[in-house]
């Protein structure tokens, strides 16, 4: 039989895992597109790797985010629209 402290520990672990999962899931726009909120240390290279599984697609991420003048300068709190693979043109 489980004791009260072990049951509470299990409940706390499940709740903590749920909160962490929610925090790591990208937000969705009204159209279903993903949005990444930049944190300190992020780069378009890393964001492309995380969402599109290919760091060399960072120019396409930059292309759909017209508000970013310099791809080397993104700032914490900035929202980055993540294009779907269908929005990315095939290589030439």
Beta strands, then each sheet from edge to edge (+ up, - down):
strand 1: 27-28
strand 2: 34-37
strand 3: 79-82
sheet 1: 1+ 2- 3+
end
